[in-house]
């Protein structure tokens, strides 16, 4: 604990002494994310050394993981708003790999525990306790973030600590819940497939896919895909015309596209634009319903045939159980 306090003290002394005008805002954000990850890593090591009971230790790991996730994502919002999607994507990709390597059995995501209950890998009591631990970490970490933002070391943090937040939900509650549910279902299907396929670079692939889904939504949020089909066969008795118009990246315009109830609650619960009940329906019921649906969809024969079929291209296999 003393080591953690000393690290925080040295960090604050360094950044405060540097001229606020010339100090690069991106460096400020980077240092904050690094500090948050370092503190979480030290906390995990402390938990491993001091707590012997496995389940109690896992509860603390879930709390720490959720706090780290939400703390970093608060700052990633600043990065995305001020330095663009490409910079945001690099940060998110690196962080996702870091989290995969360091979190162990912690997930910082409640619906994974619901999936365990459905599949007989856990019980409801433990699932509720893990969710409570994650919520605690996700909600408490804002005070830490607020303290850092209040220093206003860079212009990107000016008035950030106490500004009013607005909800991302821009559509009726039921539509927002459907969007979160479908997106969560797709994310979980991809994750389950990678878990079974077990490619050699599973962590990097999973991080890349997760980052791509988020960034693709941001890049295409104002893009409209239009498809037209016209059948004007000369001898046909009936002329067929099809017109399809799809708005891409709409999860971010509709609900924000969080795909994680704890993350959504930490960042947006209580914000102007929706009530707590509406928030719960969209980000908790919607996401959890999508996760539950993925459990049953993954068992469909068509998906299982695809997963178990494997894939080898040009004689080179990336799967762990295949030879090159």
C-alpha positions in Angstrom: 0.0 0.0 0.0 2.8 2.4 0.9 4.4 1.7 -2.5 1.1 2.6 -4.3 0.8 5.9 -2.4 4.5 6.8 -3.1 3.9 6.1 -6.9 0.8 8.3 -6.9 2.7 11.1 -5.0 5.7 11.1 -7.4 3.4 11.0 -10.4 1.4 14.0 -9.2 4.5 16.0 -8.4 6.0 15.4 -11.8 2.9 16.4 -13.8 2.0 19.4 -11.6 5.5 20.9 -11.9 5.3 20.9 -15.7 3.9 24.0 -17.4 0.2 23.4 -17.9 0.2 25.2 -21.3 3.0 23.3 -22.9 2.3 19.9 -21.4 0.9 17.8 -24.2 -2.7 16.8 -23.5 -2.2 13.4 -25.0 0.7 12.7 -22.7 -1.5 13.7 -19.8 -4.2 11.2 -20.8 -1.6 8.5 -21.5 0.0 9.0 -18.1 -3.4 8.8 -16.4 -4.2 5.5 -18.1 -0.7 4.1 -17.3 -1.1 5.2 -13.6 -4.6 3.6 -13.4 -3.3 0.3 -14.9 -0.3 0.4 -12.5 -2.4 1.0 -9.4 -4.8 -1.8 -10.4 -1.8 -4.1 -11.0 -0.4 -3.3 -7.6 -3.8 -3.9 -6.0 -4.1 -7.3 -7.7 -0.7 -8.3 -6.4 -1.6 -7.2 -2.9 -4.9 -9.2 -3.0 -3.0 -12.3 -4.2 -0.6 -12.0 -1.3 -3.0 -11.3 1.5 -6.2 -13.2 0.6 -6.1 -17.0 0.6 -9.8 -17.9 0.1 -10.3 -18.3 -3.7 -13.8 -16.9 -4.0 -13.1 -13.9 -1.8 -10.0 -13.2 -3.8 -12.0 -13.4 -7.0 -14.5 -10.9 -5.7 -11.7 -8.4 -5.0 -10.2 -9.1 -8.5 -13.6 -8.3 -10.1 -13.8 -5.1 -8.1 -10.3 -4.1 -9.2 -10.9 -5.1 -12.8 -14.1 -3.1 -13.1 -12.5 -0.1 -11.5 -9.6 -0.3 -13.9 -11.9 -0.8 -16.9 -14.2 2.2 -16.1 -11.3 4.4 -15.0 -9.5 3.9 -18.3 -12.7 4.3 -20.3 -13.4 7.7 -18.7 -10.1 8.9 -20.1 -10.6 7.1 -23.4 -13.6 9.3 -23.9 -11.3 12.3 -23.6 -8.9 10.7 -26.1 -11.6 10.0 -28.6 -13.1 13.5 -28.4 -9.8 15.3 -28.7 -7.4 13.1 -30.7 -9.6 11.1 -33.0 -10.8 7.6 -33.6 -7.4 6.2 -34.7 -5.7 7.2 -31.5 -8.6 5.9 -29.5 -8.4 2.6 -31.4 -4.7 2.2 -30.6 -5.3 2.8 -26.9 -8.2 0.5 -26.7 -6.4 -2.3 -28.6 -3.4 -2.1 -26.2 -5.6 -1.9 -23.1 -7.7 -4.9 -24.2 -4.6 -7.0 -24.6 -3.3 -5.8 -21.2 -6.6 -6.6 -19.5 -6.7 -10.1 -21.1 -3.3 -10.9 -19.8 -3.6 -9.4 -16.3 -7.2 -10.0 -15.2 -7.0 -13.7 -14.7 -10.4 -15.1 -14.0 -12.0 -11.7 -13.6 -14.2 -10.4 -16.4 -15.7 -7.0 -15.1 -18.8 -7.9 -16.9 -22.0 -9.2 -15.2 -23.6 -11.2 -18.1 -20.6 -13.6 -18.2 -21.7 -14.8 -14.8 -25.3 -15.3 -16.0 -23.9 -17.5 -18.9 -22.0 -19.5 -16.3 -25.2 -20.1 -14.4 -27.0 -21.2 -17.5 -24.2 -23.6 -18.5 -24.0 -25.1 -15.0 -20.5 -23.6 -14.3 -21.7 -21.4 -11.4 -24.6 -20.6 -9.1 -26.8 -17.5 -8.7 -25.4 -16.5 -5.3 -21.9 -16.2 -6.6 -23.1 -14.5 -9.8 -24.8 -11.8 -7.7 -21.8 -11.3 -5.5 -19.5 -10.9 -8.4 -21.9 -8.4 -10.0 -22.1 -6.5 -6.7 -18.2 -6.3 -6.6 -18.0 -5.1 -10.2 -20.6 -2.4 -9.6 -18.8 -1.2 -6.5 -15.5 -0.9 -8.4 -17.2 0.8 -11.4 -19.0 3.4 -9.3 -16.3 4.2 -6.8 -13.6 4.8 -9.4 -15.3 8.0 -10.6 -14.1 9.8 -7.5 -10.5 8.9 -8.4 -11.1 10.1 -12.0 -12.7 13.3 -10.8 -9.8 14.1 -8.5 -7.4 13.8 -11.5 -9.6 15.8 -13.8 -10.0 18.5 -11.2 -6.2 19.2 -11.4 -6.8 20.5 -14.9 -3.3 19.7 -15.9 -4.3 20.0 -19.6 -6.9 21.9 -21.5 -8.7 18.7 -22.3 -9.6 18.3 -18.6 -10.8 21.9 -18.2 -14.2 21.9 -16.4 -14.4 18.2 -17.0 -14.5 17.1 -13.3 -17.9 18.7 -12.6 -19.6 19.1 -15.9 -23.1 17.8 -16.5 -23.2 14.5 -18.4 -25.8 13.6 -21.0 -27.1 10.1 -21.8 -26.3 8.5 -25.1 -29.8 7.0 -25.4 -31.4 8.8 -28.4 -34.3 6.4 -29.2 -37.2 4.9 -27.3 -36.1 2.5 -24.6 -37.2 -0.7 -26.3 -35.2 0.2 -29.4 -32.1 0.9 -27.4 -32.4 -2.4 -25.5 -32.7 -4.3 -28.8 -29.6 -2.6 -30.2 -27.6 -3.3 -27.1 -28.9 -6.9 -27.0 -28.1 -7.7 -30.6 -24.6 -6.1 -30.4 -23.8 -8.0 -27.2 -25.0 -11.2 -28.7 -22.7 -10.8 -31.7 -19.7 -9.9 -29.4 -20.3 -13.0 -27.2 -20.6 -15.3 -30.2 -17.3 -14.1 -31.5 -15.7 -14.5 -28.1 -17.1 -18.0 -27.7 -15.8 -19.0 -31.1 -12.3 -17.8 -30.4 -12.4 -19.7 -27.1 -13.2 -22.9 -28.8 -11.0 -22.4 -31.9 -8.1 -21.5 -29.6 -5.9 -19.7 -32.2 -2.3 -19.1 -31.3 -2.8 -15.4 -31.0 -6.3 -15.5 -29.4 -5.7 -12.5 -27.1 -4.6 -10.3 -30.0 -7.3 -11.5 -32.3 -10.0 -11.0 -29.7 -8.6 -7.5 -28.9 -8.5 -6.6 -32.6 -12.1 -7.8 -33.2 -13.4 -6.0 -30.2 -11.6 -2.8 -31.1 -12.8 -3.1 -34.8 -16.4 -3.5 -33.8 -16.2 -0.3 -31.7 -14.2 1.7 -34.2 -16.3 0.5 -37.2 -19.4 1.8 -35.4 -17.7 5.2 -34.8 -16.4 5.5 -38.4 -19.7 4.5 -40.0 -22.1 6.2 -37.6 -23.3 8.6 -40.3 -22.9 6.2 -43.3 -25.9 4.8 -45.1 -25.7 1.6 -47.2 -28.1 1.5 -50.1 -28.8 -1.7 -52.1 -31.1 -1.7 -55.2 -32.2 -4.7 -57.2 -34.3 -4.6 -60.3 -35.5 -7.6 -62.3 -36.7 -6.4 -65.8 -36.6 -9.8 -67.6 -38.3 -9.3 -70.9 -40.5 -12.5 -70.7 -41.3 -12.2 -67.0 -44.9 -11.8 -66.0 -43.9 -10.0 -62.8 -41.3 -7.3 -62.4 -39.4 -7.4 -59.1 -37.8 -4.4 -57.5 -36.0 -4.4 -54.1 -34.7 -1.3 -52.3 -32.8 -1.7 -49.0 -31.4 1.2 -47.0 -29.3 0.4 -43.9 -27.9 3.0 -41.4 -24.5 1.7 -40.3 -22.9 2.2 -36.9 -26.3 3.1 -35.4 -25.5 1.5 -32.0 -23.6 4.7 -31.2 -26.4 7.0 -32.2 -29.1 4.9 -30.6 -27.6 3.7 -27.3 -23.9 4.5 -27.2 -22.9 0.9 -27.8 -21.4 -0.1 -24.4 -22.1 -3.8 -24.5 -21.2 -4.0 -20.8 -23.8 -3.1 -18.0 -21.2 -2.1 -15.4 -19.3 0.1 -17.9 -22.5 1.8 -19.0 -23.6 2.4 -15.4 -20.3 3.8 -14.3 -20.1 6.2 -17.3 -23.8 7.2 -17.8 -26.1 6.2 -14.9 -27.8 9.4 -13.5 -26.9 11.4 -16.6 -29.5 13.8 -18.1 -31.6 12.2 -20.8 -32.9 9.0 -19.2 -34.2 7.7 -15.9 -32.5 5.0 -13.9 -35.3 2.6 -14.9 -34.7 3.3 -18.6 -31.0 2.9 -18.1 -31.5 -0.5 -16.5 -33.8 -1.7 -19.3 -31.4 -0.7 -22.0 -28.0 -1.5 -20.6 -28.8 -4.3 -18.2 -31.8 -6.1 -19.4 -31.0 -5.6 -23.1 -27.3 -6.6 -22.8 -28.0 -9.6 -20.5 -30.8 -10.8 -22.9 -28.4 -10.6 -25.8 -25.8 -12.6 -23.8 -28.3 -15.3 -22.8 -29.4 -15.5 -26.5 -25.8 -16.1 -27.5 -25.6 -19.1 -25.2 -28.4 -20.9 -27.1 -27.4 -19.6 -30.6 -23.9 -20.9 -30.2 -25.3 -24.4 -29.8 -27.0 -24.2 -33.2 -25.7 -26.9 -35.6 -24.8 -24.3 -38.3 -22.6 -22.4 -35.9 -21.0 -25.5 -34.4 -20.2 -26.8 -37.9 -18.4 -23.6 -38.7 -16.5 -23.5 -35.5 -15.5 -27.1 -35.4 -14.6 -27.1 -39.1 -11.5 -25.1 -38.5 -9.7 -23.1 -41.2 -6.4 -23.6 -43.0 -5.3 -21.2 -45.7 -2.4 -21.8 -48.0 -1.1 -24.6 -45.8 -0.5 -22.3 -42.8 -2.6 -22.7 -39.8 -3.1 -20.2 -37.0 -4.9 -22.7 -34.8 -3.1 -24.0 -31.8 -4.0 -27.7 -32.3 -3.0 -27.8 -36.0 0.4 -28.2 -37.5 1.8 -25.9 -40.1 
